[in-house]
Amino acid sequence: MYRFRDEHGRVIYVGKAKSLRSRLNSYFADFSALHPRTQTMVQTAARVDWTVVGTEVEALQLEYSWIKEFDPRFNVRYRDDKSYPYLAVTLNEEFPRVMVMRGAKRKGVRYFGPYSHAWAIRETVDQLLRVFPVRTCSAGVFKRQHQLDRPCLLGYIGKCSAPCVGRVSPDEHRLLAEDFCDFMAGNTSRFIKRLERDMREAAASQEYERAARLRDDIRALERALEKQAVVLADTTDCDMIAFAEDELEAAVQVFYVRGGRIRGQRGWVVDKVEEVTTADLVENFLIQIYGDSESVPREVLVPALPPDAGAMTELLAEQRGGPVHLRVPQRGDKRTLLETVARNAHEALKQHKTRRASDLTTRSRALQEIQEALELDEAPLRIECYDVSNLQGTNVVASMVVFEDGLARKSEYRRFTIKAVEGQDDVRSIHEVITRRFRRYLAESEKMGELDTLGDPADGTEEGAHQPIDPETGRPRKFAYPPQLVLVDGGPPQVAAAQRALEELGVDDIAVCGIAKRLEELWLPGEDDPVILPRNSEGMFLVQRVRDEAHRFAITFHRQRRSKAMTVSELDSVPGLGPSRRAALLKHFGSVKRLKEATPEQVAEVPGIGPRSAEGIVAALHGASVPARGAGDGPEDRGAAADGAARSRDGAGGGRAADGGREADGGREADGEHGGKRT
């Protein structure tokens, strides 16, 4: 075990290694290859000390103790994504109390949960107090009722055994509390069977009022059990742990299954302060959550085993005082439930990012951090990010996403089809896209006129308008609105291509930078060294979110084009058939096979298909040559020409993005020169 300390002696990182010499050499052998956060840690450290332990289990225990004691800034630290309530039974008091508790756990208190809402706990307790009338009042109320020698309302209605006035002895009340804990822990069948037996005996003795009361108690327990869904076998006690992560953060969700029922759920969010794998996250999570916990279940299901699964299993078994199975489920109900937990983790991460992005103060700080890091004259209120997507050089497309004031403006997203040129790569594609987008910007600006130095609107704009207005249509000219920052997905080559494209067009007032995926570095044109934003900073979070959105938008468009290319029909090779006429033919005949069996007369019955077009279609489908037609071959041919023009337009744009839902006016394929339509 080793500890890095800063110049003031504070512990900044705790780690463990079998060979300390090898581990320390890895920090200093190739400093440039280290993760930026690790570089910062090494630069901050002033000295290192270490402790030798005998086993991996001892190392895990010591690591947990040091992290808890020193709270080192460079270790992975889990924090609740919200404060979860627990159902607690204070067994450390003379008269145990049932209550809702949040925050740090106390010694001698039995906890159940966590629950999503406090009202869920109160509903459960209200049902169980009929059978287990345990004290729920505070210490002040208990003392006052004892002085008055009069029970509270719950004592009068039978939902408290009233130990404050001596109706039950301390031992009898503790027995009630222990039975309550046993029921909450999943040992439910013996209580219901006992009540059913007592009810039958009371009915046989003609004690009908007591039998009715016992019947109501049974129903109360059954209602409490109905609130918890049965998902696995009755003997299953396990914690199911799943992660959702990106380069900067990770969310973890845990489902607590006791007696085959989901008893609770809890979530955490963690900043990745170092480059860690899922297995490392699992190890850190198990150490921090179960380090001093007495509620370790018999089985812990995880998405990946920690690096030393044997030592971790031994540590958990030691904490539990019995065997613990740590494994990754491969099939069956447990695997299915773990996938559900993983979906909850993904949703939790998405909600966390949404909450973080929607905060005005956070967005302002992010833009200010980007401005300072890139040394911009003003905060980049409008950021445009470009990404290229292809598969081995085929179906090359690009995306442009727009963020204004730190929020996505999906109505201004654009998609580009890259022209097929031999040797086309990401660098050439970036150059082409930037050229096309800003050539259109210059054309729009020339039409609209420039704003004077006082900021008064020139011809063609509306006073106070957010964007230049087209006087002909009254709509904003979106390509006439320039960004303060152009962000490209890539390193120095892509940045140089984007800068070269702007210089060729004479645009010199727009900043350019690139973001490299591996280390989240920001590259500026002509710079030998990257700009490193703090890994957990709001500026880094915003840049990453913009880059990820551009990547998502590009890959979605690429998949659409690739899917379309893989579903080419025989009808595509028929001259004069556009998308609308192909669709009409397939709708009429149901399949290409039936169409090939049809006669020209039957084909001509399809709306929009004339006799000569029908003959050409049948001939083409049967391999015969189709005679060329002149410009005046008839109205049906004019329809074919119009349909061909429509096909040209359809091929250029107009489609909505399909990424699980339509973008808000943002799914248009763009050539970058006509605001979403190709000329």
LOLO-175711 format. One record per residue (C-alpha): x, y, z. Coordinates in steps of 0.02 Angstrom, whole numbers, plus 32768, in hexadecimal, padded with zeros to 4 digits. Layout:
// LOLO-175711
x | y | z
X | Y | Z
...
// end
This chain:
// LOLO-175711
x | y | z
8000 | 8000 | 8000
8042 | 80AD | 7FD2
800C | 8161 | 7FEC
803A | 81F9 | 7F85
8046 | 8298 | 7FED
804F | 834D | 7FB4
80C9 | 83D1 | 7FF2
805B | 83F0 | 808B
805A | 8339 | 80BC
7FA5 | 831A | 808A
7F7D | 8270 | 803F
7F43 | 828B | 7F8B
7F3F | 81D7 | 7F4B
7F37 | 8128 | 7F97
7F66 | 808F | 7F32
7F9E | 7FDC | 7F42
801B | 7F78 | 7EDD
8074 | 7ED0 | 7EE9
8114 | 7F20 | 7EA8
8128 | 7FD3 | 7EE4
81C3 | 7FEE | 7E77
8164 | 7FC0 | 7DD7
80CE | 8029 | 7E06
8135 | 80C5 | 7E2C
8199 | 80AE | 7D8C
80F6 | 80AC | 7D29
80D2 | 815C | 7D69
8179 | 81A6 | 7D33
81B6 | 813B | 7CA0
814C | 8192 | 7C1B
80F9 | 822A | 7C67
80AA | 8264 | 7BC2
804B | 81C0 | 7BB0
7FF5 | 81D2 | 7C58
7F40 | 8203 | 7C6A
7F31 | 82C1 | 7C86
7EE9 | 82A6 | 7D33
7F79 | 8230 | 7D5E
7FF4 | 82B2 | 7D1D
7FA8 | 8332 | 7D91
7FB3 | 82B8 | 7E23
806B | 8293 | 7E01
8093 | 834D | 7DF1
8037 | 8373 | 7E94
808C | 82E7 | 7EF6
8126 | 8316 | 7F5C
814C | 826E | 7FAC
810D | 81BD | 7FBE
8107 | 8147 | 8053
80D0 | 8093 | 805C
8099 | 8008 | 80D1
80BB | 7F4F | 80B4
802B | 7ED7 | 80D6
8023 | 7E1B | 80D0
7F8D | 7DF5 | 8060
7F1D | 7E41 | 7FDC
7E8D | 7E43 | 8059
7EF3 | 7EAB | 80D3
7F1F | 7F21 | 8043
7E67 | 7F38 | 8019
7E3B | 7F59 | 80CF
7EC8 | 7FD7 | 80E3
7E99 | 802D | 8040
7DE7 | 8045 | 807E
7E24 | 8087 | 8126
7E9B | 8104 | 80D6
7E1B | 8142 | 8058
7D9D | 815B | 80E4
7E1D | 81B1 | 8154
7E77 | 8222 | 80D8
7DF4 | 823C | 804F
7E7C | 824A | 7FC8
7E4A | 82BC | 7F38
7E8D | 824C | 7EAC
7E36 | 81AA | 7EDF
7D8F | 8177 | 7E95
7D08 | 81B3 | 7F0D
7C52 | 8180 | 7F04
7BCB | 81FB | 7F36
7B11 | 81E0 | 7F41
7AB0 | 8224 | 7EAF
7A2F | 8252 | 7F33
7A11 | 8236 | 7FEC
79B6 | 8191 | 8001
7949 | 816D | 8098
795A | 80CE | 80FD
78E7 | 8074 | 8174
794A | 806B | 8216
792E | 800D | 82B9
7993 | 8053 | 834B
79C3 | 7FB0 | 83A0
7A46 | 800F | 8406
79BD | 805E | 8472
7962 | 8010 | 8505
78BD | 8020 | 84A8
78E9 | 800F | 83ED
7895 | 808A | 837A
7860 | 8079 | 82C3
7886 | 8115 | 825E
78B8 | 815E | 81B5
7970 | 818E | 81AE
79E4 | 81DE | 812E
7A9E | 8201 | 812B
7B2A | 81A4 | 8181
7B04 | 80FF | 81D5
7B11 | 80ED | 8291
7B58 | 805D | 82F2
7AD7 | 7FEB | 8343
7A4A | 8020 | 82CC
79FD | 7FA1 | 8255
79DC | 7FE8 | 81A7
7968 | 7FAE | 811D
7962 | 7FF6 | 806E
798C | 806F | 8027
78E3 | 80A5 | 7FE5
78BE | 811F | 7F59
7844 | 8186 | 7FC1
7827 | 81A0 | 807B
776B | 818B | 8064
778B | 80D8 | 8027
77DD | 80B2 | 80CF
774F | 8100 | 8132
76CB | 809D | 80D2
7729 | 7FFB | 80F6
7740 | 8025 | 81AE
7689 | 8055 | 81C0
7656 | 7FA8 | 8182
76D2 | 7F4C | 81F1
76AB | 7FA9 | 8294
7608 | 7F49 | 829F
766C | 7EA9 | 82B8
770D | 7EEF | 8302
76D7 | 7F86 | 836E
7787 | 7FCA | 8386
77A6 | 8079 | 83C6
77B7 | 80FF | 833F
77B6 | 819E | 83A9
784B | 8210 | 83C9
78A9 | 8214 | 846E
7850 | 82B6 | 84A1
77A2 | 8270 | 8482
77CF | 81CD | 84DA
780C | 822C | 8575
7773 | 829E | 857A
76F6 | 820F | 856D
7755 | 81B2 | 85F4
7746 | 824A | 8667
768D | 825A | 863F
7675 | 819E | 8659
7607 | 819F | 85BF
762B | 8150 | 8514
7622 | 81B2 | 8472
759F | 8198 | 83EB
75FB | 8104 | 839E
75F6 | 80AD | 8446
7539 | 80C4 | 844F
7519 | 807F | 839F
758B | 7FE8 | 83B4
761B | 801D | 8344
7694 | 8030 | 83D5
76AF | 7FBD | 8469
76C2 | 8059 | 84D7
7764 | 802E | 8532
7764 | 80E3 | 8571
76DB | 80B7 | 85EF
7718 | 8006 | 8615
7699 | 7FA2 | 85B0
772A | 7F33 | 8578
77D2 | 7F13 | 85C8
7876 | 7F43 | 8572
7896 | 7E8B | 8546
77E8 | 7E77 | 84F9
77FC | 7F16 | 8494
78A8 | 7EE2 | 8457
7860 | 7E3C | 8420
77DD | 7E9B | 83B9
7868 | 7F03 | 836A
78CE | 7E68 | 8340
7835 | 7E16 | 82F1
781A | 7EB5 | 828B
78CF | 7EAC | 8250
78BE | 7DF3 | 8223
7824 | 7E18 | 81BB
787A | 7EA8 | 8160
7912 | 7E39 | 8143
78A6 | 7DC1 | 80DF
7874 | 7D3E | 8161
77BB | 7D5C | 813C
776E | 7CB0 | 812D
777F | 7C7D | 81E4
7720 | 7D18 | 8221
7691 | 7CFF | 81A7
7686 | 7C45 | 81D1
7685 | 7C6D | 828B
75FA | 7CED | 8277
7594 | 7C74 | 820C
75A6 | 7BED | 8291
7571 | 7C66 | 831B
74DD | 7C9F | 82B2
749F | 7BEE | 829A
74B3 | 7BC9 | 8353
7453 | 7C67 | 8381
73C7 | 7C3A | 8309
73BE | 7B89 | 834F
73B1 | 7BD3 | 83FE
7327 | 7C47 | 83BF
7394 | 7CE0 | 83E3
7357 | 7D31 | 8345
738E | 7DE2 | 836C
7441 | 7DA8 | 8389
7439 | 7D3B | 82EC
73FE | 7DD2 | 8287
748B | 7E3C | 82CC
750A | 7DB6 | 829E
74BD | 7DAA | 81F1
74D6 | 7E65 | 81DB
758A | 7E53 | 8217
75AB | 7DCF | 8192
7562 | 7E40 | 810C
75CF | 7ED0 | 8148
766C | 7E64 | 8136
7635 | 7E29 | 808A
7618 | 7EDC | 8051
76C6 | 7F0B | 808D
770E | 7E79 | 802A
76AC | 7EA7 | 7F8D
770C | 7F4C | 7F83
77AB | 7EE9 | 7F5F
77B4 | 7E8F | 7EB9
77EB | 7DD8 | 7EB7
7877 | 7DCA | 7E37
78DD | 7D32 | 7E6C
78CE | 7C96 | 7ED8
7899 | 7CAF | 7F8C
7945 | 7C7A | 7FCB
79A3 | 7CFE | 7F65
7A01 | 7D84 | 7FC5
7A70 | 7DEB | 7F55
7AA8 | 7E9A | 7F23
7AA6 | 7EBF | 7E69
7B23 | 7F43 | 7E32
7B2D | 7F93 | 7D84
7B8D | 8025 | 7D3A
7B74 | 80A3 | 7CAE
7C0D | 8109 | 7C83
7C62 | 817E | 7C0A
7D10 | 81CA | 7C07
7CEF | 8242 | 7C97
7C68 | 81FA | 7D07
7C14 | 8159 | 7D39
7B6C | 8132 | 7D89
7B4D | 8096 | 7DEF
7AA6 | 804C | 7E23
7A88 | 7FC4 | 7EA5
79EB | 7F5B | 7EB9
79DB | 7F08 | 7F63
7984 | 7E5F | 7F51
7952 | 7E08 | 7FF2
78E6 | 7D6E | 7FF7
78D3 | 7D79 | 7F3B
7887 | 7E27 | 7F45
78D0 | 7ED0 | 7F18
78D9 | 7F23 | 7FC2
792F | 7FC3 | 7F8C
7995 | 8020 | 7F0D
7A24 | 809C | 7F1A
7A91 | 80FE | 7EA3
7B37 | 8159 | 7EA3
7B96 | 81C7 | 7E27
7C53 | 81CD | 7E20
7CCF | 823F | 7DC6
7D59 | 81DC | 7D72
7DEF | 8233 | 7DBC
7E62 | 81B3 | 7D6C
7E58 | 813C | 7CD9
7DFF | 80A3 | 7D1D
7DAC | 800A | 7CD3
7D02 | 7FC4 | 7D04
7D5C | 7F40 | 7D6C
7DB8 | 7FCA | 7DCA
7D14 | 8026 | 7DE9
7CC8 | 7F86 | 7E2E
7D5A | 7F6E | 7EA5
7D54 | 8021 | 7EE4
7C98 | 8019 | 7EF8
7C9B | 7F76 | 7F5C
7D24 | 7FB8 | 7FCE
7CCB | 805D | 7FF3
7C1A | 801A | 8004
7C3A | 7F78 | 8062
7CD8 | 7FB0 | 80BD
7C83 | 7FC0 | 8167
7BD6 | 7F7F | 813D
7B85 | 7EF0 | 819B
7AFF | 7ED6 | 8116
7B68 | 7E77 | 8095
7AF5 | 7DFA | 803C
7B1C | 7D47 | 8011
7B31 | 7D72 | 7F5A
7B72 | 7E0E | 7F00
7B54 | 7E17 | 7E44
7BC2 | 7E90 | 7DE1
7BDE | 7EB9 | 7D28
7C99 | 7E8F | 7D34
7D04 | 7E39 | 7DB6
7D83 | 7EA6 | 7E12
7E3D | 7E8C | 7DE9
7E56 | 7E1A | 7E7F
7DAC | 7DC8 | 7E92
7DEA | 7D48 | 7F10
7E2A | 7DC9 | 7F8C
7D8D | 7E31 | 7F79
7D1E | 7D99 | 7F97
7D83 | 7D70 | 8033
7D71 | 7E22 | 8074
7CB4 | 7E22 | 8059
7CA4 | 7D79 | 80AE
7D06 | 7DBC | 8142
7C92 | 7E53 | 814E
7BF6 | 7DE6 | 8143
7C34 | 7D5D | 81B5
7C07 | 7CD9 | 8136
7C23 | 7CA5 | 8081
7C05 | 7D26 | 7FF8
7BF8 | 7D00 | 7F3E
7C3B | 7D89 | 7ECB
7C15 | 7D65 | 7E15
7BD9 | 7DA3 | 7D6C
7B32 | 7D53 | 7D3A
7B38 | 7D0C | 7C8A
7A84 | 7CD5 | 7C6B
79D9 | 7CBE | 7CBA
796F | 7D2E | 7D28
7A02 | 7D7A | 7D83
7A53 | 7DAF | 7CE1
79AF | 7DFC | 7CA7
7999 | 7E5B | 7D4A
7A4D | 7E9A | 7D42
7A28 | 7EDF | 7C94
7995 | 7F3D | 7CE2
7A0A | 7F84 | 7D66
7A81 | 7FB9 | 7CDA
79F4 | 8015 | 7C81
79CF | 8070 | 7D23
7A87 | 80A0 | 7D2E
7A85 | 80E6 | 7C7D
79E8 | 8149 | 7CA5
7A37 | 818A | 7D46
7AD3 | 81C4 | 7CE7
7A66 | 8218 | 7C64
79FF | 8271 | 7CE9
7A9D | 82A8 | 7D44
7AE4 | 82F3 | 7CA4
7A3D | 8347 | 7C7D
7A35 | 8396 | 7D29
7AE9 | 83CE | 7D1A
7AD0 | 8417 | 7C6C
7A2F | 8472 | 7C97
7A7A | 84D8 | 7D23
7A99 | 858B | 7CE8
7B27 | 85AC | 7D61
7B7E | 850B | 7D2D
7B6E | 8535 | 7C74
7BB3 | 85E4 | 7C90
7C48 | 859E | 7CEF
7C67 | 851F | 7C65
7C69 | 85A4 | 7BDD
7CDC | 8611 | 7C45
7D55 | 8580 | 7C62
7D5A | 855D | 7BA6
7D78 | 8615 | 7B81
7E09 | 861E | 7BFC
7E57 | 8579 | 7BC7
7E53 | 85A4 | 7B0C
7E7B | 865D | 7B2C
7DE3 | 8699 | 7ACB
7DB0 | 8750 | 7AC7
7CFE | 8723 | 7AFD
7C9F | 868F | 7B40
7C6E | 8616 | 7AB3
7BB2 | 862F | 7ABD
7B9D | 85CF | 7A1A
7C05 | 8532 | 7A00
7BFD | 84C9 | 7962
7C47 | 841B | 7967
7C6E | 83AF | 78CF
7C89 | 82F4 | 78C7
7CA7 | 827B | 7836
7C62 | 81CA | 7831
7C8B | 8140 | 77B4
7CAB | 8086 | 77A6
7D52 | 8062 | 7751
7D3D | 80FC | 76E5
7C8C | 80D4 | 76AA
7BEC | 8138 | 76C7
7C52 | 81CA | 770A
7BE4 | 8248 | 7763
7BFE | 82D7 | 77DD
7B96 | 832F | 7860
7B8B | 83E0 | 78A2
7B3B | 83FB | 794D
7B1E | 84A4 | 799C
7B22 | 84D3 | 7A54
7AEB | 8581 | 7A89
7B04 | 85BB | 7B3C
7B39 | 850A | 7B67
7A97 | 84BA | 7B27
7A78 | 8456 | 7A89
7A1D | 84B0 | 79FB
79DD | 8419 | 799A
797E | 8485 | 791E
7A27 | 84BA | 78D9
7A7A | 8410 | 78CC
7AB6 | 83E4 | 781D
7AF1 | 8345 | 77C6
7B6A | 833E | 7734
7B86 | 82BA | 76B0
7C3E | 82BD | 7685
7C65 | 82B9 | 75CC
7CB5 | 8217 | 7595
7D6C | 8240 | 756E
7DF8 | 81C1 | 7561
7E62 | 81C5 | 75FD
7DDC | 821E | 7663
7E02 | 8218 | 771E
7DCB | 8271 | 77BC
7E42 | 8303 | 779E
7E05 | 8324 | 76ED
7D52 | 830B | 7726
7D64 | 838D | 77B0
7DB0 | 8407 | 7733
7D1F | 83EA | 76BA
7C98 | 83FE | 773E
7CE1 | 849C | 7789
7CF9 | 84E5 | 76DB
7C45 | 84C1 | 76A8
7BF9 | 8501 | 774B
7C5A | 85A6 | 774F
7C4F | 85C4 | 7695
7B94 | 85C8 | 76B1
7BAE | 8639 | 7748
7C0C | 86B6 | 76DB
7B87 | 86AC | 7654
7AFC | 86CC | 76D1
7B5D | 875B | 7722
7B78 | 87AC | 7678
7ABD | 87A4 | 7654
7A8F | 87E9 | 76FD
7B13 | 8870 | 770C
7B85 | 888A | 77A1
7B5A | 88D7 | 784B
7BAE | 897E | 7866
7C26 | 899E | 78F4
7B9E | 89E6 | 7964
7B36 | 8948 | 7957
7AA3 | 8999 | 78FC
7A48 | 891D | 788D
7A70 | 8926 | 77D4
79F4 | 8905 | 7748
79A5 | 885A | 7753
79A9 | 8848 | 780F
792C | 8869 | 7896
795D | 88D5 | 7929
7981 | 886A | 79C1
7974 | 87C8 | 795C
79DE | 8738 | 7999
7A0B | 8705 | 78E8
7A0F | 875E | 783E
7965 | 8758 | 77E9
7947 | 872D | 7733
78DE | 87BD | 76ED
788F | 874A | 766A
7852 | 86BF | 76DD
7855 | 8716 | 7787
78B5 | 8682 | 77CF
795F | 8686 | 7824
79F3 | 866A | 77B2
7A46 | 85E9 | 7821
7AE8 | 85D9 | 77BF
7B01 | 8695 | 77CC
7B15 | 8688 | 7888
7BCD | 865F | 78AE
7C0D | 8602 | 7947
7C8E | 8644 | 79C0
7CE0 | 8598 | 79C7
7CF0 | 850B | 7947
7D12 | 8465 | 799D
7D4A | 83CE | 7935
7D54 | 831C | 7971
7E0C | 82F3 | 795C
7EBD | 8327 | 797E
7F3B | 839B | 7929
7F1E | 835D | 7875
7E62 | 837D | 787C
7E7C | 8425 | 78D1
7EFA | 845A | 784D
7E81 | 8429 | 77C2
7DF3 | 848F | 7810
7E65 | 8526 | 7829
7EA5 | 8518 | 7776
7DF3 | 8515 | 7733
7DC7 | 85B4 | 7792
7E66 | 860C | 7758
7E44 | 85DF | 76A3
7D99 | 8632 | 76B4
7DE3 | 86CB | 770B
7D8A | 86A9 | 77B1
7DFE | 86DE | 783D
7D8B | 8709 | 78CF
7D51 | 8659 | 7900
7DB4 | 85F0 | 797C
7DD9 | 8539 | 7952
7E09 | 84AA | 79C4
7E00 | 83ED | 79C4
7DE0 | 836D | 7A4A
7E41 | 82CA | 7A47
7DE0 | 8234 | 7A85
7E67 | 81D6 | 7AE4
7E99 | 8255 | 7B67
7E13 | 82DB | 7B4A
7E99 | 8357 | 7B13
7E6E | 83FC | 7ABE
7EDE | 8425 | 7A29
7EF1 | 84D5 | 79E3
7F32 | 84F9 | 7933
7FEF | 8500 | 7927
800C | 84CF | 79DE
8084 | 8443 | 7A0A
8034 | 841E | 7AB3
7F7C | 8406 | 7ADB
7F12 | 8469 | 7B54
7EDF | 83FD | 7BE8
7E3F | 842C | 7C40
7E29 | 83E6 | 7CEF
7DD7 | 833D | 7CD9
7D46 | 8360 | 7D4F
7D2E | 8415 | 7D19
7C8C | 8457 | 7CD2
7CE8 | 8492 | 7C35
7D28 | 83E2 | 7C13
7C7A | 839D | 7C30
7C2D | 8415 | 7BB2
7CB1 | 83F5 | 7B2D
7C9C | 833A | 7B40
7BDF | 8347 | 7B36
7BE8 | 83AE | 7A96
7C63 | 8331 | 7A49
7BF7 | 829C | 7A7B
7B5C | 82EC | 7A30
7BB6 | 830B | 798B
7BF2 | 8257 | 798A
7B42 | 8215 | 79AE
7AF7 | 827F | 7925
7B7C | 824B | 78A6
7B73 | 8191 | 78CC
7AB6 | 8194 | 78C1
7ABB | 81DF | 7813
7B44 | 8166 | 77DE
7ADD | 80D1 | 7816
7A47 | 8111 | 77B7
7AAA | 8120 | 7716
7B00 | 8079 | 772F
7A5A | 8024 | 7750
7A10 | 8074 | 76B5
7AA5 | 803C | 764C
7A90 | 7F89 | 7689
79D9 | 7F80 | 7657
79E9 | 7FAA | 759E
7957 | 7F65 | 753C
7953 | 7F26 | 7489
78E4 | 7FBB | 7465
7975 | 8032 | 7488
79C4 | 8000 | 73E3
7927 | 8026 | 737E
793D | 80CC | 7320
78BD | 8152 | 7345
7882 | 810B | 73ED
7891 | 817E | 7482
786D | 8155 | 7539
77B4 | 8184 | 7530
7790 | 811A | 7495
77F3 | 8086 | 74DB
778E | 8093 | 757A
76EC | 8099 | 7517
771B | 7FFC | 74B5
774C | 7F9B | 7551
76AD | 7FD2 | 75A9
7642 | 7F9A | 7516
7694 | 7EF0 | 74F6
76D7 | 7ECB | 75A4
7782 | 7E8D | 756A
77FE | 7E96 | 74DA
77DA | 7DE0 | 74B2
7722 | 7E03 | 7490
7751 | 7E9E | 742C
77C2 | 7E36 | 73BB
772F | 7DC0 | 739A
76BD | 7E50 | 7365
7699 | 7E86 | 72B3
76B6 | 7F38 | 7274
75FA | 7F55 | 7278
75F2 | 7F23 | 7330
7687 | 7F92 | 7359
7635 | 8024 | 7300
75A3 | 8019 | 737C
7614 | 8060 | 7404
75F3 | 811B | 741C
767D | 8183 | 73CB
76B8 | 80F7 | 7357
768F | 810F | 729E
768B | 8087 | 7216
773A | 80AE | 71D3
7784 | 80B5 | 7283
772F | 800F | 72AB
777E | 7FBE | 7211
7828 | 8001 | 7244
7816 | 7FC1 | 72F6
77E4 | 7F12 | 72BE
7870 | 7F0D | 723E
78F2 | 7F46 | 72BE
78BA | 7EC6 | 733F
78C9 | 7E3A | 72BD
7975 | 7E70 | 7284
7943 | 7EC0 | 71DF
798B | 7F66 | 71A9
791F | 7FFF | 71C1
7912 | 8074 | 712A
7947 | 8126 | 7146
78BC | 81A5 | 714C
78BA | 8258 | 7111
787E | 82EF | 716D
77D0 | 82EA | 7122
779F | 8233 | 7139
76FF | 8258 | 7193
76B9 | 828F | 7239
76F1 | 81F1 | 7292
77A4 | 8217 | 7264
7795 | 82C6 | 72A4
775A | 8277 | 7346
77F5 | 820A | 7348
7863 | 82A1 | 7331
780A | 82FA | 73BD
781D | 8260 | 7428
78D5 | 825A | 7400
78E5 | 830E | 7439
7889 | 82E1 | 74D8
7901 | 8251 | 74F0
7993 | 82C9 | 74DF
7949 | 8338 | 7563
7921 | 82A5 | 75D4
79D3 | 8267 | 75C5
7A13 | 830F | 75FE
79B3 | 8328 | 769D
790F | 8342 | 76F1
7916 | 82A9 | 7761
7902 | 82B1 | 781C
7989 | 8265 | 7888
7959 | 81BD | 78D1
79B4 | 81A0 | 7975
7928 | 815D | 79DF
78BA | 81F1 | 79B1
78B0 | 8285 | 793B
7924 | 8316 | 7952
78CE | 83BD | 7965
78E7 | 83FF | 78B4
799A | 83C5 | 78C0
79A0 | 832A | 7855
79B7 | 8378 | 77AA
7A46 | 833B | 773F
7AA6 | 83D4 | 7708
7B22 | 8400 | 7683
7B52 | 8492 | 76F1
7B1F | 850C | 766B
7A63 | 851A | 7671
7A35 | 8503 | 7727
7A0C | 844B | 7716
79EB | 842E | 765C
7A62 | 8405 | 75D1
7A5F | 8469 | 752F
// end
